[in-house]
Amino acid sequence: MSQRTGWAIGGAILIGSLAVAASMVLLRPEPASRPPPSLVPFALTAPVEAGEGAIPVHAAGTVRPRAEVDVTAEVSGKVVWVDPAFQSSGRIREGQPLFRIEDTDYRGRVRQARANVALQRVEVLKVEEEAAVARSQYERFRERRGGEANADAPSPLALWTPQLQAARRALERDGAVLREAALNLARTEIRAPFDGIVRSEAVDVGQFVAAGQSVGRLYASDSVEVVVPLSDDAAALLPGLWDLRAGEADTRIATRVIAEYGDGRYAWDGYLDRAAVTLDEQTRTVDVIVRVPEPFSGGSPFSSDSPADAGLDPATAPPLLVGKFVDVELQGLAPERYFKLPDSALRTGDEVWAVRDGKVNIVPVRVLQRSDNVVYVAGALEVTQPVITGGVRLATEGMAVQTAAEDS
């Protein structure tokens, strides 16, 4: 093929390509016309709910024993018997013997003290008889001497007065020794001071224990306590907090303690027993003490929307264990008018962006309590009024917004 023929073919291909491209441009379809996007931002909203009843105050704390004591021997001696229940995690009853110390020496001291008391009683009787004889002799002597006997008072020794006092004091001394010996004999059997659980023990048969030596530790099982730190705002919601008196039933504030166990949660009813009168120096919180009676009887399944809680069996409910970290719900004040909002509706500076007639209305509120994803507030809001929860990062008073209700 000659060079001229090659150039001719290339030119033909180029011209054909240009013709095809021109025809495609001329025959392309017209694009569909769309209205320009709206400049009004879209806002996610949620309705305002009216609050009813008391505002729950939510907090958390750790379960601790109501009372916890060391088990100590008050007398020294060798251990001859230990109750099988007196071991770690064992349950004991009030007055139940925990262990015994060999009492042979203590019984001997009691018998010796009783013998001394008996001898001293005889001595008192003898001195009383001598004193009676001395008084009788003095009366006869005074009768014989007539009025001269009245001039000088009789000597106390002559009437056996100090001897009688000494004999009676000696009897009291021997009686005190007997009572002490009997008390030490009774102390050879160590008993539980209350119904409780054995936290630890370190005693066995054949072991020698000294007076004052700790051999175990018990904590009470009739009730437990939960120390709950509260902020100033949360403490202010508890009615009569500073009027509480420990152990008084008239001023109690109802509470509920919730603990997780496995895949479910259980609740125990309790009451607010007392409050600390000092602030924690590090956390700047107020510690309140919640008392929970009968913690080892098992809690009731906590009613919630969780499917796991719905299938819990009360028969398998666990006890409220000491050391467990729990949630606490206290019954707070009941204001006449307050509202419940999602926590995402609360803005910086305690403001809520409400929507009215498609425009933003910035409403200052007073936060009463925060709970999970809900915040309790007081302010110039209206029930069912939509408030912005998302979609708008910056809003000004009167700014137009779109909501899902307007789109529908």
C-alpha positions as CSV (number, residue, x, y, z in Angstrom):
1,M,0.0,0.0,0.0
2,S,1.3,3.4,-1.0
3,Q,1.7,6.3,1.5
4,R,-1.0,8.3,-0.2
5,T,-3.5,5.5,0.2
6,G,-2.8,5.1,4.0
7,W,-3.4,8.8,4.6
8,A,-6.7,8.6,2.7
9,I,-7.9,5.7,4.9
10,G,-6.9,7.4,8.1
11,G,-8.7,10.6,7.1
12,A,-11.8,8.6,6.3
13,I,-11.8,7.0,9.8
14,L,-11.3,10.3,11.5
15,I,-14.2,11.9,9.6
16,G,-16.5,9.0,10.3
17,S,-15.7,9.2,14.1
18,L,-16.4,12.9,14.1
19,A,-19.7,12.3,12.4
20,V,-20.7,9.6,14.9
21,A,-19.8,11.8,17.9
22,A,-21.8,14.8,16.4
23,S,-24.8,12.6,15.9
24,M,-24.7,11.3,19.5
25,V,-24.5,14.9,20.9
26,L,-27.4,16.0,18.7
27,L,-29.6,13.0,19.6
28,R,-28.9,13.0,23.5
29,P,-32.1,13.2,25.7
30,E,-32.8,16.4,27.6
31,P,-32.0,16.1,31.4
32,A,-35.0,16.1,33.8
33,S,-35.5,19.4,35.5
34,R,-35.4,19.4,39.4
35,P,-36.3,22.2,41.7
36,P,-33.3,23.6,43.7
37,P,-32.8,22.1,47.1
38,S,-34.4,23.9,50.1
39,L,-32.0,25.9,52.3
40,V,-34.2,25.3,55.4
41,P,-32.4,22.6,57.6
42,F,-34.2,19.4,58.5
43,A,-34.4,18.8,62.3
44,L,-35.1,15.6,64.2
45,T,-37.6,16.2,67.0
46,A,-39.3,14.4,69.9
47,P,-42.5,15.4,71.8
48,V,-42.3,16.9,75.3
49,E,-43.8,14.6,78.0
50,A,-45.5,15.8,81.1
51,G,-44.0,14.5,84.4
52,E,-46.2,12.9,87.0
53,G,-45.6,11.9,90.6
54,A,-42.2,11.9,92.3
55,I,-39.0,12.5,90.3
56,P,-36.8,9.4,90.6
57,V,-33.2,10.2,91.8
58,H,-30.8,7.7,90.3
59,A,-27.4,6.9,91.7
60,A,-25.1,4.0,92.4
61,G,-23.2,2.6,95.3
62,T,-21.6,-0.5,96.8
63,V,-23.3,-2.9,99.3
64,R,-21.7,-3.1,102.7
65,P,-22.7,-4.9,106.0
66,R,-24.9,-3.1,108.4
67,A,-22.6,-4.3,111.3
68,E,-19.3,-6.2,111.2
69,V,-17.4,-7.4,114.3
70,D,-14.3,-9.4,115.1
71,V,-14.8,-12.7,117.0
72,T,-12.4,-12.6,119.9
73,A,-11.9,-14.8,123.0
74,E,-12.3,-13.0,126.3
75,V,-10.4,-15.7,128.2
76,S,-7.3,-17.7,127.4
77,G,-7.2,-21.4,126.9
78,K,-7.2,-24.4,124.5
79,V,-10.0,-24.8,122.0
80,V,-11.9,-28.1,122.6
81,W,-14.9,-27.7,120.2
82,V,-15.7,-25.6,117.1
83,D,-19.2,-25.4,115.5
84,P,-19.2,-26.7,112.0
85,A,-21.1,-23.6,110.8
86,F,-18.3,-21.4,112.1
87,Q,-16.3,-21.3,108.8
88,S,-16.0,-18.9,105.9
89,S,-19.4,-18.1,104.4
90,G,-21.2,-20.1,107.1
91,R,-24.6,-18.7,108.4
92,I,-25.0,-18.4,112.1
93,R,-27.9,-17.4,114.4
94,E,-27.8,-15.0,117.3
95,G,-26.7,-16.7,120.5
96,Q,-25.4,-19.8,118.6
97,P,-22.1,-21.2,120.2
98,L,-19.2,-20.8,117.9
99,F,-16.4,-22.5,119.8
100,R,-15.5,-23.6,123.4
101,I,-12.4,-23.2,125.4
102,E,-11.3,-25.9,127.9
103,D,-13.0,-24.9,131.2
104,T,-11.4,-27.2,133.8
105,D,-9.3,-24.4,135.4
106,Y,-12.2,-22.0,135.3
107,R,-14.6,-24.4,137.1
108,G,-11.9,-24.9,139.8
109,R,-11.7,-21.2,140.3
110,V,-15.5,-21.0,140.7
111,R,-15.5,-23.7,143.3
112,Q,-12.7,-22.1,145.2
113,A,-14.5,-18.7,145.1
114,R,-17.7,-20.3,146.4
115,A,-15.8,-21.9,149.3
116,N,-14.3,-18.5,150.2
117,V,-17.7,-16.9,150.1
118,A,-19.1,-19.6,152.4
119,L,-16.2,-19.2,154.9
120,Q,-16.6,-15.5,154.9
121,R,-20.3,-15.8,155.5
122,V,-19.5,-17.8,158.6
123,E,-17.0,-15.1,159.7
124,V,-19.6,-12.4,159.3
125,L,-22.0,-14.4,161.4
126,K,-19.3,-14.8,164.1
127,V,-18.5,-11.1,164.1
128,E,-22.2,-10.2,164.2
129,E,-22.6,-12.4,167.3
130,E,-19.5,-10.8,168.9
131,A,-20.9,-7.4,168.2
132,A,-24.2,-8.3,169.7
133,V,-22.5,-9.6,172.8
134,A,-20.4,-6.4,173.1
135,R,-23.4,-4.2,172.7
136,S,-25.3,-6.2,175.4
137,Q,-22.4,-6.0,177.8
138,Y,-22.1,-2.3,177.3
139,E,-25.8,-1.8,178.0
140,R,-25.5,-3.7,181.3
141,F,-22.4,-1.8,182.3
142,R,-24.2,1.5,181.6
143,E,-27.2,0.4,183.8
144,R,-24.9,-0.4,186.7
145,R,-23.0,2.9,186.5
146,G,-26.1,4.9,186.2
147,G,-25.7,8.4,184.8
148,E,-21.9,8.3,184.9
149,A,-21.9,6.0,181.9
150,N,-23.3,8.7,179.7
151,A,-20.3,10.9,180.1
152,D,-18.0,8.9,177.8
153,A,-19.1,7.4,174.5
154,P,-18.2,3.8,174.0
155,S,-15.2,2.8,171.8
156,P,-16.2,1.5,168.3
157,L,-13.7,-1.3,168.8
158,A,-15.4,-2.2,172.1
159,L,-18.7,-2.5,170.2
160,W,-17.0,-4.5,167.3
161,T,-18.3,-2.0,164.8
162,P,-15.2,-1.8,162.5
163,Q,-14.7,-5.6,162.8
164,L,-18.2,-6.1,161.5
165,Q,-17.7,-3.7,158.7
166,A,-14.5,-5.4,157.7
167,A,-16.1,-8.8,157.7
168,R,-19.0,-7.6,155.5
169,R,-16.6,-5.9,153.1
170,A,-14.6,-9.1,152.9
171,L,-17.8,-11.0,152.1
172,E,-18.5,-8.5,149.3
173,R,-14.9,-8.9,148.0
174,D,-15.2,-12.7,147.9
175,G,-18.6,-12.4,146.2
176,A,-17.1,-10.2,143.5
177,V,-14.3,-12.8,143.0
178,L,-17.0,-15.5,142.7
179,R,-19.0,-13.5,140.1
180,E,-15.8,-12.8,138.1
181,A,-14.9,-16.5,138.2
182,A,-18.4,-17.4,137.1
183,L,-18.2,-14.8,134.3
184,N,-14.9,-16.2,133.1
185,L,-16.4,-19.7,133.1
186,A,-19.3,-18.5,130.9
187,R,-16.8,-16.8,128.6
188,T,-15.2,-20.1,127.7
189,E,-18.2,-20.6,125.3
190,I,-18.1,-17.9,122.6
191,R,-21.5,-17.1,121.1
192,A,-22.7,-15.2,118.0
193,P,-23.8,-11.6,118.9
194,F,-26.4,-11.5,116.0
195,D,-27.7,-13.4,113.0
196,G,-24.9,-13.2,110.4
197,I,-22.5,-14.6,107.9
198,V,-19.0,-15.7,108.7
199,R,-16.6,-13.6,106.6
200,S,-13.5,-15.4,107.9
201,E,-12.3,-17.7,110.7
202,A,-9.0,-18.9,112.0
203,V,-9.6,-21.3,114.8
204,D,-9.5,-25.1,115.2
205,V,-9.7,-27.8,117.9
206,G,-6.5,-28.0,119.9
207,Q,-5.4,-24.4,119.2
208,F,-4.5,-22.2,122.1
209,V,-6.1,-18.7,122.0
210,A,-5.3,-15.7,124.1
211,A,-7.7,-13.2,125.6
212,G,-8.4,-10.5,123.1
213,Q,-7.1,-12.6,120.1
214,S,-9.3,-12.3,117.0
215,V,-10.2,-15.7,115.5
216,G,-12.8,-14.7,112.9
217,R,-15.1,-12.0,111.5
218,L,-18.9,-11.8,111.3
219,Y,-21.3,-9.4,109.6
220,A,-25.0,-9.0,110.2
221,S,-27.4,-10.7,107.7
222,D,-30.7,-9.0,108.8
223,S,-30.0,-5.9,106.7
224,V,-27.2,-4.3,104.5
225,E,-26.4,-0.7,103.7
226,V,-25.5,1.0,100.4
227,V,-23.4,4.2,100.6
228,V,-24.7,6.4,97.7
229,P,-22.8,9.6,96.8
230,L,-25.1,12.4,95.5
231,S,-24.5,15.7,93.9
232,D,-25.9,18.9,95.5
233,D,-28.7,19.0,92.8
234,A,-29.7,15.4,93.4
235,A,-29.6,15.7,97.2
236,A,-31.9,18.8,96.9
237,L,-34.6,16.6,95.3
238,L,-34.9,14.3,98.4
239,P,-37.7,15.6,100.7
240,G,-36.7,15.9,104.3
241,L,-33.2,14.6,103.8
242,W,-31.7,16.6,106.7
243,D,-34.5,15.6,109.0
244,L,-33.7,11.9,108.8
245,R,-32.8,10.1,112.0
246,A,-31.1,6.7,111.9
247,G,-33.6,4.0,112.9
248,E,-36.7,6.1,112.8
249,A,-39.5,4.8,110.6
250,D,-41.5,8.0,110.4
251,T,-39.1,9.9,108.2
252,R,-38.0,7.2,105.8
253,I,-37.7,7.8,102.1
254,A,-38.6,4.8,99.9
255,T,-35.8,3.5,97.7
256,R,-35.2,0.6,95.3
257,V,-31.8,-1.2,94.9
258,I,-31.2,-2.9,91.5
259,A,-28.4,-5.4,90.9
260,E,-27.4,-7.4,87.9
261,Y,-27.1,-11.2,88.2
262,G,-26.3,-13.2,85.1
263,D,-28.3,-11.9,82.2
264,G,-31.0,-10.3,84.3
265,R,-31.6,-7.7,87.0
266,Y,-33.3,-8.0,90.4
267,A,-34.6,-5.3,92.7
268,W,-34.9,-5.0,96.5
269,D,-37.0,-2.5,98.4
270,G,-35.3,-0.4,101.0
271,Y,-35.3,3.1,102.6
272,L,-33.0,6.0,103.1
273,D,-31.8,5.7,106.6
274,R,-29.6,8.8,107.1
275,A,-27.3,11.3,105.4
276,A,-23.8,12.4,106.1
277,V,-23.4,16.0,107.3
278,T,-20.1,16.6,105.6
279,L,-19.0,16.7,101.9
280,D,-16.5,14.3,100.5
281,E,-13.4,16.4,100.2
282,Q,-12.3,14.7,96.9
283,T,-15.6,14.2,95.0
284,R,-17.6,17.1,96.7
285,T,-20.6,14.9,97.0
286,V,-23.0,14.1,99.9
287,D,-23.1,10.5,101.1
288,V,-26.5,9.0,101.9
289,I,-26.9,5.6,103.4
290,V,-29.7,3.3,102.1
291,R,-30.8,0.4,104.3
292,V,-32.1,-2.8,102.7
293,P,-33.8,-5.3,105.1
294,E,-33.7,-9.0,104.5
295,P,-31.1,-8.9,101.7
296,F,-30.6,-12.7,101.7
297,S,-34.2,-13.5,101.0
298,G,-33.8,-13.0,97.3
299,G,-34.8,-10.0,95.1
300,S,-37.7,-9.7,92.8
301,P,-37.2,-9.6,89.0
302,F,-36.8,-6.0,87.9
303,S,-39.5,-5.0,85.5
304,S,-38.1,-3.4,82.4
305,D,-38.4,-3.6,78.6
306,S,-35.5,-6.1,78.5
307,P,-36.6,-9.5,77.2
308,A,-34.0,-11.1,79.6
309,D,-35.7,-9.5,82.6
310,A,-39.2,-10.6,81.5
311,G,-38.2,-14.3,81.7
312,L,-36.7,-14.3,85.2
313,D,-37.9,-16.8,87.7
314,P,-38.4,-15.4,91.2
315,A,-37.6,-18.8,92.7
316,T,-34.0,-18.5,91.5
317,A,-33.5,-14.9,92.6
318,P,-30.0,-14.4,94.2
319,P,-29.3,-12.6,97.5
320,L,-28.0,-9.1,97.6
321,L,-24.3,-9.8,98.0
322,V,-22.0,-7.7,100.2
323,G,-19.5,-5.9,97.9
324,K,-21.9,-5.8,94.9
325,F,-22.1,-2.6,92.9
326,V,-25.7,-1.7,92.5
327,D,-28.0,1.0,91.0
328,V,-30.2,2.9,93.5
329,E,-33.5,4.6,92.7
330,L,-34.7,7.0,95.4
331,Q,-38.1,8.7,95.5
332,G,-37.6,12.4,95.1
333,L,-39.8,15.5,95.2
334,A,-43.0,15.7,93.2
335,P,-43.2,19.2,91.7
336,E,-46.6,20.4,90.4
337,R,-45.3,21.0,86.9
338,Y,-42.2,19.5,85.2
339,F,-41.4,17.7,81.9
340,K,-39.5,14.7,80.6
341,L,-37.2,15.1,77.6
342,P,-34.7,12.9,75.8
343,D,-31.2,13.9,77.0
344,S,-30.3,14.8,73.4
345,A,-32.8,17.7,73.5
346,L,-30.8,19.5,76.3
347,R,-28.3,22.0,74.9
348,T,-25.3,23.7,76.3
349,G,-26.3,26.3,78.9
350,D,-29.4,24.3,79.9
351,E,-31.4,25.3,76.9
352,V,-34.0,23.5,74.8
353,W,-34.7,24.2,71.1
354,A,-38.5,24.0,70.8
355,V,-40.3,24.1,67.4
356,R,-43.4,26.3,67.0
357,D,-45.0,27.0,63.6
358,G,-41.9,25.8,61.8
359,K,-39.5,28.1,63.7
360,V,-37.0,27.6,66.5
361,N,-37.9,28.9,70.0
362,I,-35.0,28.8,72.4
363,V,-36.4,28.0,75.9
364,P,-34.2,28.2,79.1
365,V,-34.9,25.3,81.5
366,R,-33.9,24.2,84.9
367,V,-32.5,20.7,85.1
368,L,-34.1,18.7,87.9
369,Q,-32.6,15.3,87.3
370,R,-30.8,13.2,84.7
371,S,-31.7,9.5,84.4
372,D,-30.3,7.2,81.7
373,N,-31.5,8.8,78.4
374,V,-34.1,11.0,80.1
375,V,-33.8,14.5,81.6
376,Y,-36.3,16.1,83.9
377,V,-36.7,19.8,83.5
378,A,-38.9,22.8,84.5
379,G,-39.5,25.7,82.2
380,A,-41.8,27.4,79.7
381,L,-42.6,24.3,77.7
382,E,-45.8,22.7,76.5
383,V,-46.9,19.1,76.6
384,T,-46.5,17.3,73.2
385,Q,-44.5,20.3,71.9
386,P,-41.7,19.1,69.5
387,V,-38.2,19.8,70.6
388,I,-35.1,19.4,68.5
389,T,-33.0,16.3,69.3
390,G,-30.7,16.2,66.2
391,G,-30.0,17.4,62.7
392,V,-29.3,21.0,63.6
393,R,-26.0,21.9,65.2
394,L,-26.5,25.6,65.5
395,A,-29.9,27.4,65.9
396,T,-31.0,31.0,66.5
397,E,-34.3,32.4,67.8
398,G,-36.9,32.3,65.0
399,M,-34.8,30.2,62.6
400,A,-36.9,28.2,60.2
401,V,-36.6,24.4,60.3
402,Q,-38.2,21.4,58.7
403,T,-39.5,18.5,60.7
404,A,-40.8,15.0,59.9
405,A,-44.4,16.2,60.7
406,E,-44.2,19.0,58.1
407,D,-42.9,16.6,55.4
408,S,-45.7,14.2,56.0
